[in-house]
Amino acid sequence: MRRSSTSSTNRSRSVPALALLAAAVLLAGAAGCSKAGTAGSSSDGGGKGGSGAVDVGLVYSRTGPLAAYGKQYLEGFEAGLDYATHGTGKAAGHEIRVTEQDDAGDPAKAVAAAKTLIGKGTKILAGTTDSGVALQLAPLAAQNRVLYVAGPAATDALTGLNAYTFRSGRQSYQDILTAGSLLGDSRGRKVVVLTQNSAFGQANVAAVKRVLGQGQGAKVDSVLAPPSAGDLTPFAQQVRSKKPDLVFVAWAGASAPALWTALDQQGVVTSTKVVTGLAGTASYPLFGAAGSKVSFLAHYFPGAGNNPVDKAMLDGITKAGGTPDLFSPDGFTAAQMIVHAVESGSATDPAAMAKALEGWSFQGPKGDEQIRTADHALLQPMFTAKLTGTGAAAKPELVSRLPKDAVTPPSKQMAG
């Protein structure tokens, strides 16, 4: 694999761990192929054989608010490409040539970078960290007929958006179904969403109402706090007064430690089931004493998959000097998908690449996964977890592994 970086953005900003926590909650069987998603031996016809390089453009957040996620994605991608090509950097005899572009989380920068890559003949785009960016790149991919594999971007709107758009991570619907699994039978149960009165918060309320309310018969209420609120005790008291069966917390910003302290002091975390998303490793100490009393829905944490591919990913990232984390599988799986698209589809024709991915079942770091033919949803396992220890000693422990069929989003008709 040959890599190049052509971004003009050189300065990286630090990312508050609590902002990452909030972003993680909600941003979002082919015949003849190997179960593990490694490179095969196809070398005939359709542009699959030969020696011309396959150009892949990674448009992702190397800097900006989601830079930590971008780093996790990139490290996973590099380990996945090494795994899927058996260390050769080639698929069906073609070198996989990767060019990185930093979008800094800015849709305009991402579109400009993608247009430059496409203008130079790139047929595959991947890497997107931010949902807003992904929703701009997906139509561009369809207009130019290039394969697009979004990464950590979790927005449900990507599913079924067009025939050229896929995703290598989970989507928000799967997050909330995982949270619902902690409630059991949702019908008639009361769910309170605790979040901020912002676009981010309103989106979480709407998603929970759609998935657990309309979809599963729960009664969904909400407590919305001003984003600038310093004293969060009144909002914790409001939550407890509603006597919910489950509290779904989606919180952004530096006030999160104060929130968890308030929820603990007001007895919310001991009086009912409190659920939030498990973000990256940097977020673990921030729950304080409440951490051991909270239930976590988890896209992934290191070792959660507990299978040979997961081990290969962990070993690959570690040996390269990286650190496995929340979005490592998104990069690893993207590499598996790209190699399969070239091996079983084409090195030059994105339509054939897309067709090869549709219906593909494979073993990823998380376990058994499948790309749904109808709308390109990535069906995958999800996890629930708990934190043990506090401060720097806090670490996740697996509670349950939900198979892909238990957290399957509703099928959509392909939009275009």
Wavefront OBJ file of the C-alpha trace (Angstrom):
o trace
v 0.000 0.000 0.000
v 1.323 3.406 -0.934
v 0.067 6.415 1.035
v 0.181 10.089 0.348
v -1.218 13.097 2.152
v -2.182 16.240 0.281
v -4.049 18.222 2.895
v -3.170 21.865 3.448
v -4.362 21.715 7.071
v -1.398 21.299 9.385
v -2.534 22.350 12.850
v -4.459 19.924 15.023
v -6.834 21.030 17.761
v -7.264 19.111 20.994
v -10.631 17.420 21.462
v -12.390 17.436 24.854
v -13.133 13.851 25.766
v -16.692 14.699 26.760
v -17.452 16.073 23.330
v -16.327 12.728 21.953
v -18.614 10.935 24.400
v -21.628 12.842 23.128
v -20.703 12.405 19.488
v -20.460 8.665 19.987
v -24.008 8.380 21.270
v -25.673 9.678 18.129
v -23.978 11.474 15.264
v -25.587 7.711 13.426
v -23.488 -13.426 1.374
v -21.507 -13.286 -1.668
v -20.692 -16.658 -3.220
v -17.046 -17.582 -3.487
v -15.701 -15.042 -0.964
v -13.788 -15.864 2.178
v -15.629 -15.727 5.489
v -12.963 -13.530 7.047
v -13.137 -10.949 4.285
v -9.541 -11.439 3.191
v -8.286 -11.061 -0.351
v -9.128 -13.872 -2.704
v -7.410 -14.911 -5.908
v -9.674 -13.569 -8.654
v -7.586 -12.248 -11.534
v -9.742 -12.399 -14.607
v -12.006 -10.061 -16.507
v -13.928 -6.959 -15.556
v -10.837 -4.982 -14.680
v -10.074 -7.280 -11.735
v -6.804 -8.643 -13.071
v -3.740 -6.755 -14.194
v -1.328 -4.568 -12.318
v -2.705 -1.009 -12.477
v -3.035 0.682 -9.098
v -6.420 1.241 -7.472
v -6.620 4.764 -6.081
v -8.485 5.204 -2.801
v -9.174 8.645 -1.355
v -9.557 8.827 2.441
v -11.442 12.024 3.269
v -11.584 12.182 7.057
v -11.023 14.397 10.105
v -7.303 14.413 10.680
v -7.843 17.734 12.478
v -10.931 19.448 13.862
v -13.483 18.474 16.532
v -13.508 14.787 15.579
v -9.765 14.382 14.998
v -9.497 11.665 17.663
v -12.097 9.619 15.786
v -10.266 10.196 12.515
v -7.050 8.862 14.029
v -8.825 5.735 15.258
v -10.356 5.209 11.812
v -7.038 5.607 9.999
v -5.184 3.210 12.274
v -7.949 0.648 11.806
v -7.903 1.119 8.023
v -4.167 0.528 7.803
v -4.423 -2.626 9.918
v -7.425 -3.801 7.873
v -5.691 -3.290 4.553
v -2.674 -5.239 5.757
v -4.969 -8.025 6.972
v -7.225 -8.178 3.925
v -4.314 -8.203 1.463
v -2.175 -10.610 3.513
v 0.469 -7.943 3.923
v 0.908 -7.354 0.187
v -0.991 -4.065 -0.107
v -2.531 -5.517 -3.269
v -5.947 -6.818 -4.294
v -6.111 -9.138 -7.316
v -2.662 -7.952 -8.340
v -3.525 -4.255 -8.037
v -1.668 -2.006 -5.631
v -4.050 -0.173 -3.294
v -2.786 3.413 -3.456
v -4.215 5.570 -0.669
v -4.339 9.368 -0.641
v -5.403 11.093 2.568
v -7.332 14.356 2.630
v -8.136 16.252 5.835
v -11.646 17.744 5.851
v -11.321 19.060 9.444
v -15.023 18.240 9.858
v -15.991 20.900 7.291
v -18.400 19.712 4.543
v -17.131 22.356 2.097
v -13.532 21.201 2.542
v -14.609 17.584 2.165
v -16.477 18.250 -1.078
v -13.546 20.203 -2.502
v -11.143 17.416 -1.570
v -13.414 14.741 -3.041
v -13.803 16.665 -6.298
v -10.032 16.950 -6.578
v -9.608 13.229 -6.010
v -12.341 12.322 -8.487
v -10.834 14.700 -11.046
v -7.565 12.771 -10.758
v -9.331 9.494 -11.501
v -9.987 8.161 -8.006
v -12.778 5.571 -8.117
v -13.128 4.883 -4.377
v -13.756 7.351 -1.543
v -13.838 6.429 2.137
v -13.103 7.689 5.615
v -15.826 10.111 6.568
v -15.865 10.823 10.289
v -18.684 13.387 10.460
v -22.341 12.783 9.506
v -22.765 16.254 8.008
v -19.791 15.643 5.751
v -21.053 12.207 4.732
v -24.398 13.620 3.614
v -22.544 15.974 1.267
v -20.183 13.356 -0.158
v -22.785 10.665 -0.831
v -24.668 12.590 -3.579
v -21.325 13.608 -5.096
v -20.300 9.966 -5.279
v -23.518 9.027 -7.055
v -23.253 11.931 -9.511
v -19.716 10.890 -10.430
v -20.306 7.160 -10.144
v -17.569 6.410 -7.639
v -17.746 3.945 -4.757
v -18.210 5.677 -1.411
v -17.723 3.891 1.932
v -18.541 6.204 4.863
v -16.848 5.548 8.204
v -17.908 6.576 11.739
v -20.641 8.887 10.371
v -23.732 7.418 12.056
v -26.617 9.293 10.459
v -29.462 6.992 9.424
v -29.965 9.126 6.308
v -26.997 7.452 4.582
v -28.770 4.101 4.485
v -30.473 3.644 1.131
v -29.336 7.059 -0.104
v -27.957 5.829 -3.430
v -26.495 2.789 -5.159
v -22.878 3.901 -4.719
v -22.967 4.699 -0.983
v -22.087 2.199 1.744
v -21.004 2.451 5.367
v -18.353 0.617 7.379
v -19.693 1.617 10.801
v -22.990 1.417 12.631
v -25.931 3.805 12.326
v -27.922 5.611 15.003
v -30.916 3.266 14.759
v -28.661 0.409 15.871
v -27.451 2.479 18.821
v -30.958 3.073 20.094
v -32.101 -0.507 19.542
v -29.141 -1.509 21.695
v -30.244 0.923 24.396
v -33.765 -0.495 24.151
v -32.444 -3.998 24.760
v -31.517 -2.873 28.260
v -35.171 -2.056 28.918
v -36.532 -5.391 27.771
v -40.103 -5.261 26.500
v -40.573 -1.545 25.759
v -44.336 -1.602 25.293
v -45.963 0.781 27.759
v -42.667 1.509 29.542
v -41.601 5.084 30.221
v -38.383 6.370 28.670
v -36.978 9.823 29.462
v -34.329 11.365 27.226
v -32.005 13.668 29.163
v -30.159 15.973 26.814
v -29.548 19.599 25.912
v -31.972 21.921 24.184
v -29.933 22.078 20.994
v -30.014 20.568 17.512
v -27.977 17.651 18.832
v -30.354 17.108 21.742
v -33.518 17.443 19.677
v -32.151 14.888 17.206
v -31.652 12.409 20.037
v -35.183 12.946 21.338
v -36.610 12.455 17.838
v -34.588 9.279 17.303
v -35.643 7.701 20.591
v -39.288 8.552 19.878
v -38.997 6.959 16.440
v -37.209 3.779 17.502
v -38.504 3.015 20.991
v -41.735 5.013 20.851
v -43.278 4.485 17.418
v -41.310 1.302 16.788
v -41.666 -0.499 20.122
v -44.543 1.140 21.969
v -42.625 2.941 24.729
v -43.847 6.250 26.174
v -41.059 8.731 25.458
v -40.639 11.982 27.389
v -37.688 14.344 27.638
v -35.854 16.724 29.950
v -33.974 19.423 28.044
v -31.351 21.596 29.709
v -29.931 24.808 28.253
v -26.470 24.093 26.800
v -25.077 26.872 29.006
v -26.533 25.474 32.250
v -23.979 25.237 35.051
v -26.124 23.822 37.864
v -27.578 20.563 36.571
v -29.160 19.415 39.829
v -32.658 20.741 38.883
v -32.612 18.689 35.691
v -31.561 15.543 37.525
v -34.443 16.182 39.933
v -36.873 16.568 37.016
v -35.758 13.234 35.610
v -36.269 11.417 38.898
v -39.701 13.024 39.422
v -40.909 11.484 36.149
v -40.227 7.982 37.548
v -38.942 6.546 34.260
v -38.189 2.914 33.531
v -35.177 3.997 31.506
v -33.206 7.232 31.147
v -31.354 7.755 27.876
v -28.586 10.334 28.315
v -27.071 12.170 25.351
v -24.802 14.968 26.488
v -22.258 17.186 24.751
v -19.612 19.429 26.251
v -17.482 20.020 29.303
v -20.421 19.971 31.742
v -20.769 16.187 31.522
v -18.849 15.428 34.749
v -21.196 17.811 36.586
v -24.168 16.062 35.004
v -23.079 12.604 36.144
v -22.343 13.928 39.622
v -25.852 15.422 39.799
v -27.482 12.209 38.569
v -25.556 10.251 41.189
v -26.292 12.680 44.041
v -30.001 12.808 43.207
v -30.223 9.023 43.191
v -31.196 8.736 39.525
v -28.516 6.182 38.688
v -29.624 3.940 41.545
v -33.399 4.336 41.196
v -33.755 3.381 37.533
v -31.872 2.113 34.498
v -29.649 4.866 33.068
v -28.178 4.289 29.611
v -25.695 6.252 27.534
v -23.225 5.552 24.775
v -19.760 4.256 25.574
v -17.333 6.531 23.771
v -13.579 6.270 23.398
v -11.138 5.284 26.099
v -10.483 8.927 27.012
v -14.061 9.249 28.273
v -13.989 6.373 30.776
v -12.699 8.342 33.793
v -15.186 11.176 33.297
v -18.198 9.367 34.760
v -16.698 9.433 38.223
v -18.555 7.488 40.902
v -21.615 7.160 38.645
v -19.716 5.107 36.072
v -20.221 1.742 37.768
v -23.973 2.390 38.074
v -24.615 3.288 34.417
v -25.431 0.876 31.589
v -23.667 1.496 28.297
v -24.649 0.778 24.741
v -21.443 0.143 22.845
v -20.573 0.219 19.177
v -17.218 -1.278 20.119
v -14.473 -1.262 22.711
v -11.124 -3.049 22.412
v -11.649 -6.793 22.629
v -15.461 -6.664 22.495
v -15.594 -8.736 19.305
v -13.506 -11.542 20.819
v -12.879 -13.306 17.520
v -9.821 -13.939 15.303
v -10.443 -10.863 13.161
v -10.765 -8.675 16.240
v -7.469 -10.068 17.511
v -5.832 -9.432 14.148
v -7.026 -5.822 14.258
v -5.823 -5.263 17.819
v -2.437 -6.819 17.051
v -2.050 -4.899 13.793
v -2.810 -1.517 15.322
v -0.640 -2.134 18.368
v 2.348 -3.376 16.362
v 2.147 -0.241 14.207
v 2.355 1.919 17.334
v -1.331 2.854 17.435
v -4.007 2.470 20.090
v -7.186 0.436 19.402
v -10.328 2.369 20.288
v -13.992 3.023 19.551
v -13.807 3.524 15.774
v -10.942 1.198 14.924
v -13.400 -1.351 13.409
v -14.862 1.281 11.071
v -11.506 1.705 9.375
v -10.643 -1.995 9.445
v -14.003 -2.971 7.943
v -13.711 -0.287 5.247
v -10.451 -1.851 4.108
v -12.058 -5.300 4.039
v -14.907 -3.922 1.938
v -12.626 -2.156 -0.531
v -10.452 -5.223 -1.052
v -13.540 -7.386 -1.573
v -15.008 -4.848 -4.022
v -11.857 -5.036 -6.140
v -11.368 -8.786 -5.810
v -14.954 -9.804 -6.527
v -16.116 -6.797 -8.517
v -13.676 -4.673 -10.468
v -10.570 -2.537 -10.113
v -11.962 0.090 -12.473
v -15.776 -0.045 -12.495
v -17.462 1.315 -9.327
v -20.847 -0.085 -10.368
v -19.336 -3.591 -10.370
v -17.633 -2.853 -7.057
v -20.965 -1.859 -5.527
v -22.661 -4.947 -6.899
v -19.963 -7.152 -5.360
v -20.562 -5.612 -1.939
v -24.339 -6.028 -1.968
v -25.349 -9.004 0.147
v -21.781 -9.757 1.194
v -21.508 -11.612 4.506
v -18.165 -11.565 6.254
v -16.413 -11.789 9.591
v -15.340 -8.372 10.854
v -13.727 -7.301 14.114
v -17.181 -7.071 15.717
v -18.305 -10.501 14.488
v -20.666 -11.657 11.738
v -21.638 -8.763 9.475
v -23.626 -8.392 6.271
v -24.255 -5.605 3.788
v -27.983 -5.555 3.085
v -28.632 -5.595 -0.647
v -31.772 -3.462 -0.570
v -30.314 -0.334 1.034
v -26.669 -1.034 1.949
v -27.298 -0.999 5.703
v -24.390 -2.704 7.464
v -25.963 -5.328 9.702
v -23.620 -5.979 12.613
v -23.464 -7.011 16.257
v -23.719 -4.403 18.988
v -22.697 -4.601 22.625
v -23.743 -3.530 26.100
v -21.149 -2.893 28.753
v -20.451 -1.639 32.242
v -17.495 0.266 33.645
v -15.411 -1.167 36.436
v -12.980 0.930 38.425
v -12.829 4.717 38.549
v -10.524 7.418 37.289
v -7.576 6.174 35.270
v -8.441 2.585 36.286
v -11.909 2.688 34.675
v -12.357 0.092 31.966
v -15.308 -1.505 30.147
v -16.542 -5.010 30.755
v -18.813 -6.807 28.299
v -22.359 -7.421 29.540
v -24.018 -8.731 26.377
v -23.343 -9.203 22.705
v -26.383 -8.540 20.505
v -26.257 -10.428 17.171
v -26.860 -8.418 14.018
v -30.420 -9.717 13.646
v -31.353 -8.279 17.057
v -30.406 -4.719 16.099
v -31.465 -4.557 12.464
v -32.766 -1.183 11.233
v -35.881 -1.184 9.058
v -35.226 -1.716 5.368
v -35.460 1.280 3.066
v -36.073 1.571 -0.632
v -32.959 2.753 -2.423
v -33.394 6.440 -3.206
v -31.187 6.574 -6.274
l 1 2 3 4 5 6 7 8 9 10 11 12 13 14 15 16 17 18 19 20 21 22 23 24 25 26 27 28
l 29 30 31 32 33 34 35 36 37 38 39 40 41 42 43 44 45 46 47 48 49 50 51 52 53 54 55 56 57 58 59 60 61 62 63 64 65 66 67 68 69 70 71 72 73 74 75 76 77 78 79 80 81 82 83 84 85 86 87 88 89 90 91 92 93 94 95 96 97 98 99 100 101 102 103 104 105 106 107 108 109 110 111 112 113 114 115 116 117 118 119 120 121 122 123 124 125 126 127 128 129 130 131 132 133 134 135 136 137 138 139 140 141 142 143 144 145 146 147 148 149 150 151 152 153 154 155 156 157 158 159 160 161 162 163 164 165 166 167 168 169 170 171 172 173 174 175 176 177 178 179 180 181 182 183 184 185 186 187 188 189 190 191 192 193 194 195 196 197 198 199 200 201 202 203 204 205 206 207 208 209 210 211 212 213 214 215 216 217 218 219 220 221 222 223 224 225 226 227 228 229 230 231 232 233 234 235 236 237 238 239 240 241 242 243 244 245 246 247 248 249 250 251 252 253 254 255 256 257 258 259 260 261 262 263 264 265 266 267 268 269 270 271 272 273 274 275 276 277 278 279 280 281 282 283 284 285 286 287 288 289 290 291 292 293 294 295 296 297 298 299 300 301 302 303 304 305 306 307 308 309 310 311 312 313 314 315 316 317 318 319 320 321 322 323 324 325 326 327 328 329 330 331 332 333 334 335 336 337 338 339 340 341 342 343 344 345 346 347 348 349 350 351 352 353 354 355 356 357 358 359 360 361 362 363 364 365 366 367 368 369 370 371 372 373 374 375 376 377 378 379 380 381 382 383 384 385 386 387 388 389 390 391 392 393 394 395 396 397 398 399 400 401 402 403 404 405 406 407 408 409 410 411 412 413 414 415 416
